């Protein structure tokens, strides 16, 4: 399964959507993301949990713990929209105070799907094996260059 649209490489593992529309895809195309994943990044332990597809969507959560203290959370969805996929993320402090405005989220439209790799605009999921996953994210600091960060996850025992 391979969908390609006009793209620009942002970094080694991330792409930017150049076309006006994302390619056709369904939630089944990314069902392999589902699982309870753990890794180390941002100076601590990271945890990412993705549900199996249901209702043309997948739900995810992220947590960063540094020195035994939660630093922040994310609530994420991948949904079928306009015959394609859209990843949305909302961030929360450890006390669940939102970072984005009440009705806002960060949106990552689908750019391309390859075998074991799905590219959203600035965020990529890569399946290394049934027990290992990389997620690449572009971070933008005001006034600085965009930087790609890799999150390596192993499937955790639940």
C-alpha positions in Angstrom: 0.0 0.0 0.0 1.6 3.3 -1.1 0.1 6.7 -1.4 2.2 9.6 -2.6 1.4 13.3 -2.9 3.5 16.4 -3.5 5.8 16.6 -0.5 8.9 18.4 0.9 11.4 16.6 3.1 11.7 18.6 6.4 14.2 16.3 7.9 15.5 12.7 7.4 12.3 11.1 8.6 9.6 13.8 8.3 7.7 15.4 5.5 5.7 18.5 4.9 2.4 18.4 3.0 2.7 20.5 -0.2 -0.5 19.5 -1.9 -3.8 21.0 -1.0 -5.3 17.6 -0.1 -4.0 14.6 1.7 -4.0 11.2 -0.1 -6.9 8.7 0.3 -6.5 6.4 3.3 -8.6 4.7 6.0 -7.9 4.1 9.7 -7.2 0.4 8.9 -4.0 1.6 7.0 -2.5 2.7 10.3 -4.0 0.0 12.7 -0.4 -1.2 13.4 0.2 1.8 15.6 -2.1 0.4 18.3 -0.4 -0.7 21.5 1.1 0.3 24.8 4.5 1.7 24.0 7.3 2.9 26.4 10.6 4.6 25.8 13.0 7.3 27.0 13.2 10.8 25.6 13.1 14.5 26.8 15.2 13.5 29.9 12.7 11.0 31.2 10.4 8.0 30.6 7.8 8.4 27.9 4.6 6.4 27.5 2.4 6.3 24.5 -0.9 4.3 24.3 -2.9 3.9 21.1 -6.2 2.1 20.9 -7.3 -0.2 18.0 -9.4 1.4 15.3 -13.1 1.9 16.3 -15.5 4.4 14.9 -13.2 5.3 12.0 -10.7 6.6 14.6 -7.8 5.7 17.0 -7.3 7.4 20.3 -3.9 7.9 21.8 -2.3 9.4 24.9 1.3 10.4 25.8 2.9 11.0 29.2 6.4 12.3 30.1 7.8 11.4 33.5 11.1 12.9 34.7 12.5 11.9 38.1 9.2 10.3 39.1 7.1 13.4 38.3 4.7 13.8 35.4 5.8 16.8 33.2 2.9 16.8 30.7 0.3 14.8 28.9 -1.0 14.7 25.3 -4.4 13.4 24.1 -4.3 12.4 20.5 -6.6 11.1 17.8 -6.2 9.8 14.3 -9.5 10.1 12.4 -10.8 9.4 9.0 -11.8 12.8 7.4 -12.4 13.7 3.8 -11.4 10.2 2.7 -8.0 10.7 4.3 -6.5 10.7 7.9 -5.9 13.6 10.3 -3.8 13.4 13.5 -4.8 15.8 16.2 -2.9 16.5 19.5 -3.8 18.5 22.6 -1.2 19.1 25.4 -1.9 19.4 29.1 0.2 20.2 32.2 0.4 17.6 34.9 -2.7 19.2 36.5 -4.6 18.9 33.2 -4.5 22.6 32.4 -4.5 22.8 28.6 -1.8 24.4 26.5 -3.9 25.1 23.5 -7.0 27.2 23.5 -10.2 25.4 24.6 -11.5 24.6 21.1 -8.1 24.3 19.4 -5.7 21.4 18.8 -2.6 20.9 16.7 -3.4 19.2 13.4 -1.1 17.0 11.3 -2.7 16.1 7.9 -1.6 12.9 6.2 1.2 13.2 3.7 2.1 9.7 2.6 1.7 6.0 3.7 4.4 3.4 3.0 4.7 -0.1 4.3 5.4 0.2 8.0 5.7 4.0 7.8 3.0 6.8 7.9 3.9 10.4 7.4 1.8 13.1 8.8 2.8 16.8 8.2 5.8 17.1 10.6 5.2 13.8 12.5 6.1 10.2 11.3 5.3 6.8 12.7 7.7 4.0 11.8 7.1 0.3 12.6 10.5 -1.3 13.1 9.0 -4.7 14.3 5.9 -5.9 16.0 7.5 -4.8 19.3 9.3 -1.6 18.3 8.1 1.7 17.0 9.8 5.1 16.2 7.9 8.4 16.2 9.7 11.3 14.6 8.4 14.8 15.5 9.5 18.2 14.2 9.9 20.7 17.1 9.9 24.4 16.4 11.4 26.9 18.8 10.6 30.5 18.2 13.4 32.1 16.2 15.3 28.8 15.9 15.6 26.1 13.3 13.1 23.2 13.2 14.6 20.1 14.8 13.6 16.5 14.3 13.4 14.4 17.5 13.1 10.6 17.5 11.1 8.8 20.1 12.0 5.1 20.2 9.3 2.9 21.8 9.2 -0.8 22.8 5.9 -2.6 23.2 5.3 -2.7 27.0 3.8 -5.6 28.9 0.5 -4.6 30.3 
